[in-house]
Amino acid sequence: KPADPVATIRGLVEAVKSGRIAEARIDESVLKILAAKARLGLHLERFVDDSRVASIVGRKEHKALLQRIADESLTLVKNDGFFPSTAEKVGSIVHISIQRREVDPAPALVDAKIKAAFPKTQTFLLGPTTSKDRFEAARKAAAAADTVLISLFHARTAYKDNGPLRPADLDFLNRIIAAKPKSTVAMSYGNPYLAAGLKNASAFAVGYGEGGFGGNQIVYADSLIRLLKGEIK
């Protein structure tokens, strides 16, 4: 569940009253927000002409900048000789996607991009209620693939935990990695902490944007594809 904004504000007020957070620290943060609004002229013109949004937001140059940011911030937290890579080296792919939420549009959207880039891709989208038979089919397919690509959609829970993988999923993925130690690449969409449980993967990449920021997840799929093809380093 998302954080309750009212409870958050009340907690902040109590923190200031108790002295845990100085009032000057709050003033400093508020000043940054007001300065940013002033730079945009929001204090002079408070309203937006919504009929012009489509011509101003999401233009070609905006999308190019978004892709550049994703390409340059994609992080390899581990690389045991898999990268640099090429499409030829990647070969046939078994794409195994593990999602924390039962309903999540991002895994299928990311998978569509991977299949468009690498037609020799077989996919297994695995969620909380996926049958054991489907997991077993994924394991057998992975053993025969040139490359196993693991996509992780396990967002952190704000103020609670780091979105750990379910024990059964963690065990399943580590068995996959053990069978293909030199050709299993894991990609976490937004959560770098998952790398700690999959230390034996040949490579572990992180692209940022989780929770409600599904658009960021999709653009990082493009960055991962470019990395796999050797188009970016």
C-alpha positions as a printed Julia matrix, in Angstrom:
233×3 Matrix{Float64}:
  0.0     0.0     0.0
  1.23    3.53   -0.72
  2.17    5.68    2.25
 -0.72    7.65    3.76
  0.15   11.34    3.09
 -1.86   12.55    6.09
 -0.07   10.12    8.41
  3.25   11.15    6.89
  2.58   14.83    7.57
  1.45   14.08   11.12
  4.59   12.06   11.69
  6.71   14.93   10.39
  4.97   17.4    12.69
  5.57   15.12   15.67
  9.23   14.7    14.68
  9.68   18.49   14.7
  7.81   18.89   18.01
  9.94   16.19   19.64
 13.15   17.69   18.32
 14.13   14.68   16.19
 14.03   16.93   13.11
 14.98   20.61   13.34
 12.46   23.14   12.05
 15.32   24.75   10.13
 15.72   21.48    8.2
 12.07   21.65    7.11
 12.54   25.29    6.07
 15.54   24.27    3.98
 13.53   21.63    2.11
 10.57   23.96    1.56
 12.91   26.65    0.21
 14.23   24.2    -2.4
 10.68   23.47   -3.56
  9.73   27.15   -3.73
 12.95   27.97   -5.62
 12.23   25.24   -8.18
  8.71   26.58   -8.68
 10.07   30.1    -9.06
 12.55   28.98  -11.73
  9.61   27.59  -13.7
  7.62   30.77  -13.2
  4.79   28.94  -11.45
  4.22   31.86   -9.11
  3.51   34.06  -12.14
  1.34   31.67  -14.18
 -0.39   29.02  -12.11
 -2.57   27.47  -14.82
 -1.75   25.27  -17.83
 -3.41   25.28  -21.23
 -4.26   21.59  -21.34
 -5.01   21.74  -25.08
 -1.26   22.28  -25.65
  0.0    19.4   -23.48
  0.4    16.93  -26.36
  2.52   19.4   -28.34
  4.78   20.25  -25.38
  5.16   17.02  -23.38
  6.61   13.79  -24.76
  8.1    15.24  -27.92
 10.74   13.37  -29.92
 13.6    15.19  -28.19
 12.07   14.39  -24.77
 11.97   10.68  -25.57
 15.54   10.78  -26.84
 16.65   12.42  -23.6
 14.74    9.81  -21.57
 16.51    7.01  -23.44
 19.89    8.66  -22.94
 19.25    8.96  -19.19
 18.24    5.29  -19.03
 21.26    4.16  -21.07
 23.68    6.1   -18.89
 22.14    5.11  -15.55
 21.64    1.4   -16.25
 23.88   -0.22  -13.63
 25.76   -3.49  -13.77
 26.21   -4.45  -10.14
 27.84   -7.7   -11.24
 29.5    -8.83  -14.47
 31.38  -12.11  -14.45
 32.58  -12.0   -18.04
 29.2   -11.94  -19.79
 29.5    -8.35  -21.0
 30.43   -6.92  -23.45
 27.96   -8.93  -25.49
 26.57   -9.21  -29.01
 23.3   -10.48  -30.45
 25.2   -13.5   -31.81
 26.61  -14.32  -28.37
 23.17  -14.03  -26.76
 21.65  -16.52  -29.23
 18.39  -18.15  -28.16
 16.84  -16.73  -24.98
 14.57  -18.1   -22.32
 13.08  -15.07  -20.62
 11.87  -15.75  -17.08
  9.97  -12.91  -15.47
  9.21  -12.94  -11.73
  6.62  -10.45  -10.47
  5.66   -9.6    -6.93
  2.12   -8.38   -7.65
 -0.53  -10.64   -9.14
 -1.53   -7.93  -11.64
  1.38   -5.99  -13.16
  1.34   -4.67  -16.76
  5.1    -4.05  -16.91
  6.37   -7.66  -17.34
  4.36   -8.27  -20.53
  5.34   -4.89  -21.99
  9.02   -5.52  -21.3
  8.76   -9.03  -22.73
  7.24   -7.69  -25.97
 10.3    -5.46  -26.45
 12.69   -8.35  -25.78
 10.89  -10.6   -28.27
 10.93   -7.87  -30.92
 14.7    -7.5   -30.47
 15.48  -11.22  -30.1
 12.93  -13.32  -32.04
 14.41  -16.57  -30.65
 12.91  -15.9   -27.23
 10.71  -18.21  -25.2
  8.92  -16.54  -22.3
  7.68  -17.57  -18.87
  5.83  -14.87  -16.92
  5.66  -16.19  -13.37
  3.57  -14.62  -10.62
  2.38  -15.39   -7.09
 -0.24  -17.95   -8.21
  1.55  -19.52  -11.2
  1.38  -23.33  -11.12
  4.38  -25.48  -10.18
  4.13  -27.16  -13.59
  4.79  -23.83  -15.28
  7.85  -23.25  -13.11
  9.13  -26.71  -14.02
  8.57  -26.02  -17.73
 10.59  -22.82  -17.36
 13.43  -24.7   -15.67
 13.62  -27.31  -18.46
 13.49  -24.68  -21.21
 16.22  -22.62  -19.51
 18.56  -25.61  -19.47
 18.38  -25.79  -23.29
 18.73  -22.06  -24.03
 21.89  -20.18  -25.02
 21.05  -17.37  -22.6
 18.68  -17.16  -19.66
 17.35  -13.67  -19.02
 15.69  -13.11  -15.65
 13.47  -10.04  -15.24
 12.59   -9.08  -11.68
  9.58   -6.92  -10.87
  9.81   -6.88   -7.08
  9.38   -3.33   -5.84
 10.37   -2.36   -2.33
  7.67   -1.63    0.23
  8.14    1.97    1.37
  9.25    2.22    4.99
  8.88   -1.55    5.44
 11.16   -3.83    3.41
 13.4    -4.14    0.34
 10.92   -6.21   -1.64
 12.61   -9.59   -1.08
 11.89  -12.46   -3.43
  9.63  -15.2    -2.13
 11.78  -18.07   -0.77
 10.39  -20.49   -3.38
 11.16  -18.04   -6.2
 14.66  -17.41   -4.86
 15.36  -21.14   -4.7
 13.95  -21.64   -8.21
 16.11  -18.87   -9.7
 19.27  -20.07   -7.99
 18.69  -23.56   -9.4
 18.38  -21.98  -12.85
 21.62  -20.07  -12.29
 23.41  -23.17  -11.02
 22.56  -24.97  -14.26
 23.68  -22.02  -16.45
 26.3   -20.16  -14.37
 28.03  -18.53  -17.35
 24.95  -17.48  -19.32
 22.31  -16.23  -16.89
 21.68  -12.47  -16.8
 19.34  -10.99  -14.19
 17.74   -7.57  -14.61
 15.93   -5.9   -11.73
 13.51   -3.16  -12.62
 13.97   -0.65   -9.84
 15.24   -2.73   -6.93
 19.03   -3.21   -6.57
 18.72   -5.12   -3.28
 17.65   -8.29   -5.1
 21.23   -8.78   -6.31
 22.21  -10.0    -2.84
 20.19  -13.19   -3.28
 21.4   -13.99   -6.81
 25.15  -13.61   -6.4
 26.02  -16.48   -8.74
 24.36  -15.02  -11.85
 26.86  -14.22  -14.6
 25.6   -10.63  -14.61
 23.11   -8.53  -12.66
 21.79   -5.24  -14.02
 19.51   -2.66  -12.45
 17.27   -0.14  -14.18
 15.51    2.41  -12.02
 11.77    3.03  -11.75
  9.45    0.86   -9.7
  6.02    0.93   -8.13
  3.87    3.36  -10.1
  6.65    4.4   -12.44
  5.98    1.73  -15.05
  7.11    3.95  -17.92
 10.63    4.0   -16.52
 10.66    0.21  -16.44
  9.8     0.02  -20.12
 12.52    2.42  -21.26
 15.07    0.45  -19.25
 14.1    -2.63  -21.25
 15.34   -0.75  -24.32
 18.61   -0.01  -22.5
 19.03   -3.66  -21.52
 18.46   -4.73  -25.13
 21.1    -2.27  -26.3
 23.5    -3.62  -23.68
 22.87   -7.22  -24.75
 23.53   -6.27  -28.38
 26.7    -4.38  -27.51
 25.31   -1.01  -28.61
 26.12    0.55  -25.24
 28.76   -0.27  -22.64
